Amino acid sequence: MCEWFRRVGRLRPGVNPVDRAISHVIARRAPSRLDAAMKSLTTAANHSVLWFLLAGILAARKGATRKAALRGVLAIAGASGIANALLKPLLPRRRPAAGELPAHRTLPDPPTSSAFPSGHAASAAAFATAVALESPRVGLALAPLAGAVAYSRVHVGVHWGSDVVAGAAVGSAIALATRRWWPVRRSDEARARPVDAVPPLPKGEGLVMVANPFAGDPGVDPATEIETALPAARVLRVADGGAIDDQLEQAIAAGDGTVRAVGAAGGDGTAAAVAAVASRYDLPLVLVPAGTLNHFARDVGVYDLQEALDATTVGEAVAVDLGLVQAHPGTDPDPPSGEVIRTRYFLNTASIGSYPELVRLRERWQRRWGKWPAFAAALITVLRRSERVEVKIADEWHLVWFLFVGNGTYHPRGMVPAWRPSLDSGLLDVRWLRADLRFSRIRAFLALALGALGHSRVYAQREVDHLDVELRMPAMLATDGEVVEEAGRYTFRVAARPIPVYRRDEQNWTGRDRPYLG
């Protein structure tokens, strides 16, 4: 080990003539306002404060800029750690002498650590590159600022030119490497075939909208804004503990044939309940994302009320598959004829194993602690005490930690499922983690950390049009993030008919005035 460190030490970069020539050219420049600007800029980028401030601004708006901000912060963390904690100690290099620059250009408190590579340049390049992966336009706008920060380190005499080039290379490489663990979604919305036979709903005419004030931020009721934007719609406020489907079906019956569409303003659970009713009554669905995560609305491509309003005004929709799971009370593969089979619908995912237990604990604790603290506590608890589940999949028994079933094929493959490229594939995405191997949880964690889960023996994945699951012991089922059932056998499939979901075709948008601007 000591010999290895000695060999690495011999690789430390020297000061080459090009570095010196660049520094001498900058030192001979006449004093100007650029000197003060570079000193202020390089100071603002200390400890990445400048980039964290910009990340906060980008994260203020949902969508691509928020994802860009998060990816940028993660890239900074990786680049800063590698540049400052790994490369600087292994490849020490002296900084330019203070006497080589005029006093008005030097920093009052220059750094004393190794010059190679530049941590400022690494963080600047990491943030700009990571943002560009999610939002190319914003990344292009940030590129000159990142370049100015990198140059400022040479201008104020604390780095050689090659320090900056190496730091920028490290930062860019780390930002690009994030795609291995967090793949970039190329489109904001999944593909789906257009549906022509949906009625326009001017001002919400013929629409019954379910608004769930318990789905998102506490104290925020989406019904008020919806009533303003869609004055002709009938808005149903969900009562605490009330059954959404019963309330909606009563409103449809009272409409006496005048209801032309149903809507959901809430999270994925609210949308799934309304979608089930829409399927039964052969009605199109209007989505208004008002929950905490809104996975389904993001896949559809509806990010706010305005987008829903645009689509309903002109009557444009796409076909979306609806997942269906049947719960059988017993484990007998040949049940009595009187067996009661319960049917559940899901829009995103269903799962058996440790995840339903996590959801159950989160629901128990969230009223006392809030949703996110309760989720964190439930996650730690489940990881510590999760039990293996023995399931029979396609006539073969498996010992697993969990079984995941996605409504449609999810990306990325071989990693944590994040999004669907298509909403009408007619397939189920089935994944599980094996629990019959030694150290299976540790192996799964290491494979995930290395971005190689898809190549691990612990991981399995299939794409099927239906799935029959039998369990040795009855186990809980979660759909769209909520525990809904406990049974010994489950049958998963895609509903025979997709449901139409209102979504604006951006290619048809002509830029005419919108009726509602929020």
WONOR-V32631 format. One line per field, one symbol per residue. psi: psi as a letter, one per 30 degrees, with the letter a starting at -180 (. if undefined). burial: b if it has 16 or more other C-alpha atoms within 10 Angstrom, else e. A space follows every 50 residues. Layout:
psi = ???
burial = ???
//
This chain:
psi = eeeeeeeeeffkkajleeeeeeeeeeefkkklfeeeeeeeeeeffkggee eeeeeeeeffklbeeeeeeeeeeeeeeeeeeeeefeeeefikkklkkeff llefflkfillflkfkljeeeeeeeeeeeeefeejeeeeeefeeeeeeee efeeeggfllefeeeeeeeeeeeeeefffefikkkfkfllkkklkehkkk ikggkgkjkkkjfgebkkfjjfeeeeeeeiffljkkkkljgljeeeeeee eeeffhgfkflllkjaaeeeeeeeeeeeeeghklkkkjjgaeeheeeeee gjfleeeeeeefefhkllkkkkkkkkkkeagkfillfgkjkkkkkkedll lkbfeeeeeeeeeefffefleeeeeeeeeeeeeegkllkjljkhgkkkjl elkkjkilklllkgakkelkfkfhfglkjkklkkgglkheeeeeeeeeeg ggefgkffkkkljlflkkkkkekklkkkkhgkkflklfkkkklkkeklkk kkkkjfffkfglkkfkg.
burial = eeeeeeeeeeebbebeeebeeebeeebeeeeeeebeebbebbbebeebeb bbeebeebbeeeebbbbbbbbbbbbbbbbbebbbeebbebbbbbbbeeee beeebbbeeeeeebbbbbbbbbbbbbbbbbbbbbbbebbeebbeebbbbb bbbbbbbbbbbbbbbbbbbbbbbbbbebeebebbbeebbbbbebbeebbb bbbbbbbbbbbbbbbbeeeebbbeebbebbebbbbbbbeeeeebbeebbe bbeeeeeebbbbbbbbbbbbbbbbbbbbbeebbbbbbbbbbeebbbbbbb bbbbbbbbbbbbbbbbbbbbbbbbbbbbbbbeeeeeeeeeeeebbbbbbb bbbbbbbbbbbbbebbeeeebeebbebbbeebeeebebbbbbeeeeebbb bbbbbbbbbbbbebbbbebbbbbbbbbbbbbbbbbeeeebbebbeebbee bbbbeeebbbbebbebbbbbbeebbbbbbbbbbebbbbbbebbbeeebbb bbbbeeeeeeeeeeeeee
//
